[in-house]
């Protein structure tokens, strides 16, 4: 409110002393024979003038807690070309009719209004913003707005390599790329689409064009990708990346579950064990990230602590949805339709009053937070901090980093066969995953395992160990048992039928590679067994292997899962869970083709270690 008279007064003084443009920034009259400035030089000079003669911040964008909102996020579309598991269902979400979405002119009109009032940073989001046909033109138009210092974009990276040269020329100054895994097969599992290599090509292109740092956003989810923290940070050794680990957050598409969340402190503890010398960097004003750097590394890594340590107190962000609603808080349910007022012919002053009223109602912190923090997250030990798992394509973290760095030289070729590789001369596909620090991951064309050797009947108990003397469920106390090596192997069979079997064999299912997805699901299930089976102990697995083999005679897939650990309790439940969930996943991948799929023969094949001796099924 007070800012507007001051702004007008400053502009009148400027106009009276020098010829100026509408912003108040002076325009130089060139003398004859003097080299005229380029458009870029002139724009830079005018922006410098605006910075030096800044007026008080707009009252319309200042809330009741004194937070000044200088950062606007604009969603260009609701559509996305991926289907991330934590974001939306596989079939997508209902889309707003095109007529109800903001037009390009409406987007620019609102952007112009916000920038005039003090917004100096705009980030374009989605959906996936790079699938909007006129995204380059929108960036170019925004770049012409005086007072706008930063134009950023958040993208999944699929179309980035193709569009980035044009976007950079148009004026794009900052890039955030979403990438939740460095394993191609796991990428396909998470996003339900192919495209890992396109994302890596986009990151490579951003570095090549001089963007520094290139921000890589990674949503960390327990049981899915928390075991990749070290590999992500290893990439910053030779690359100008800012890897940003984001705490798993609740949206409409996923229910809040503390078990899925890996907190900032837990992630930091894992990284400090590997790099105790890491340093915390100074926090920038209104920054959402806690940044760290390892001495000698080119890049850095950060944590977005939306859940465990919220940053509502310094929030300076506003959001405009693709259909023109103003959101003052990502978690808030209240929205104000700027589109409706704009199309009803509202004047600039009326729009500012509407915006100011919405900003004024912004709460001190996002609405869901008090409910979420009433109970702190359960202390779930991180398997990855003690026994890092390595899936197909990842071996030792150093060799992995070296292999990944060859991406940035323009031509990356894996030295190991890709997971789920098709063998043209073989009638069957065999898929094998090893999760072991010294394993050599590979896909096998034909592997013959040594037959199990009977070792006699397993001693049995005449009591159920999970039931107490009064018949109530009870967890067995294993504190007094000695630590020994425990190994278990389990199997399952999925009878697909001829149609589904052929599609799986030829990798023609619309959902993707069923064998790869089922294999990953089995691995994840083994790690999460104690969360699925109520009275199972949490076991720090040191090795997991899931193999799937096609049986053409039965139109079936045979599954074999093995687990190994060193501890006081066995791992047969982990092996059985891995086999069962891999079988269930195969059904899910194929159910659109046939509902007449049979899951069966789930059984323990062998176990070794423990006081009761070994067991080998004959």
Secondary structure, DSSP 8 states (H G I E B T S, - for coil): -HHHHHHHHHHHHHHHHS-B-TTS-B-----TT-----HHHHHHHHHHHHHHT-----GGGB-TT--B--EEEEE--S--S---TTTS-TT------GGGS--HHHHHHHHHHHHHTT--EEEEESS-GGGSTTHHHHHHHHHTSTT--EEEEEE-STTHHHHHHHHHHHT--EEEEE---S-HHHHHHHHSS--HHHHHHHHHHHHHTT-SSEEEEEEEBTTTTGGGHHHHHHGGGTS-EEEEEEE---BTTB---GGGB--HHHHHHHHHHH-TT-EE----TT--EEEEE-TT-SSEEEEE-TTTS--GGG--EEEE-TTSEEES-SS----EEHHHHHHTT--HHHHHHHHHHHHHT--SS-TTHHHHTTS-------HHHHS----TT--SHHHHHHHHHGGGGT----SS--TT---TT-SS-EEEEEE-TT------S----------------SS-TTB-TTS-B-----TTS--EEEEEEEEEEEE--HHHHHHHHTT--TT--HHHHHHHHHHHHHHTHHHHSTT-----EEEEEEEEEEETTTTEEEEEEEEEEEESS--HHHHHHHHHHHHHHHHHHHTTT-S--EEEEEEEEEEE-STT--EE--
